[in-house]
Amino acid sequence: NVKVLVISSAMSGVTNDLVNKSKLISNNFDKAEYDTLLSTGEQASCALIAGRLNHIGFKSRSWMSWQIPIITEGPYSGSRINRVIVKELNNYLKSGGIPIVTGFQGINNKFRLTTIGRSGSDATAIMLAKFIKADECIIYTDVDGVYTTDPRQYKNAKKIKKIFYDEMLEMASLGSKVMQPTSVQDAKLNDINISVKSSFVNKPGTLITKSFKKKEFTNQIITGISSTKNDAKITIAGVKDKPGVAASIFEPLSKNLINVDMVVQNTSLNGKETDLTFTVKSEDVKKTEKIVKENKKISYKKLSFDKNLAKISIIGVGMITTPGITFRMFKALASKRINIMVISTSEIKISVLVSAKYIKKAIAVLHKEFKLD
């Protein structure tokens, strides 16, 4: 006897419409009221779903976050779910009912509605799965799973049947739009397996999980390839090479919410000066230039910018036990005359910065090299 609990997001376009309404009223709309406004999208969806289920003969009702309650902490628009009181939900499930719960929202210690950030309905589903000890958490979305790379960039992209949390975290943070990194992190911390499936076609999806058997690893070294466009590279040449210089460059950037991604520092030949290269998003270049130029704590010889770059990353737990992956990646790119500007690595990923015009070429050659075709 399968018991089903449904978490719903708002209907397509509804949240954006509500955001626009708030902008018409004030360009500094009250934060608590903003969350109250935005959470009505999920409320409407849940009422409609429960209404339809009752119409076709099921026992169902909607639950707002405050009726359960789903308790959150943190700022408005960026709260995190702290705990869920599931007693009433469990009683309703036992009585054969199907609860339809609002995603994306909760209630804080002031009894005010809060929202939990982008793709918050996924996070709600994962936390509810934890608190009601669900056997399975299925996320229905507009794609039928996680692919080896973006199918729009490369038509031979393949659906991944199983992927580790860590691999999914890397792919999500590197631009794979299927799940937000915070939701994957929640699933990992709470050991919740997630199936990602399509709302529109009945096909098996992708299982995001903690571990498969060792023998399943044998031939698959790389799980996926992700890419981000609109990266820019900034080089500060001839910086004084002394302790704390990197900190004094990056501190004002982080204070201005500029996300610095890849960083490379050349060793100084004479021990006095060095060149520092780092990447930011293209839209942050002007702001970054201004901040570096106004920074009294550093002196340098030259500042240069390179826009229209892309970061291509290969991701896979299999790298840990397989030597020579970096070499294979570089050789594959070199075979297509693709120049690598910056490299960064972690235990399960290697990222390279290349000119944006080579994105499709780079993905195709790496997809073949690591036998993802």
Sequence and secondary structure as in RCSB ss.txt:
>XXXX:A:sequence
NVKVLVISSAMSGVTNDLVNKSKLISNNFDKAEYDTLLSTGEQASCALIAGRLNHIGFKSRSWMSWQIPIITEGP
YSGSRINRVIVKELNNYLKSGGIPIVTGFQGINNKFRLTTIGRSGSDATAIMLAKFIKADECIIYTDVDGVYTTD
PRQYKNAKKIKKIFYDEMLEMASLGSKVMQPTSVQDAKLNDINISVKSSFVNKPGTLITKSFKKKEFTNQIITGI
SSTKNDAKITIAGVKDKPGVAASIFEPLSKNLINVDMVVQNTSLNGKETDLTFTVKSEDVKKTEKIVKENKKISY
KKLSFDKNLAKISIIGVGMITTPGITFRMFKALASKRINIMVISTSEIKISVLVSAKYIKKAIAVLHKEFKLD
>XXXX:A:secstr
     EEE   TTHHHHHHHHHHHH TT  HHHHHHHHTHHHHHHHHHHHHHHHHTT  EEEE GGGTTEEEESS
TTS EEEEE  HHHHHHHHTT EEEEESSEEE TTS EEE  TTHHHHHHHHHHHHTT S EEEEESSSS BSS 
TTT TT  B SEEEHHHHHHHHHTT TTS HHHHHHHHHHT  EEEEESSS    EEEES   GGGGSS    EE
EEEEEEEEEEEEEEE  TTHHHHHHHHHHHTT     EEE   SSSSEEEEEEEEEGGGHHHHHHHHHT TT   
SEEEEEEEEEEEEEE GGGGG TTHHHHHHHHHHHTT    EEEEETTEEEEEEEGGGHHHHHHHHHHHTT  
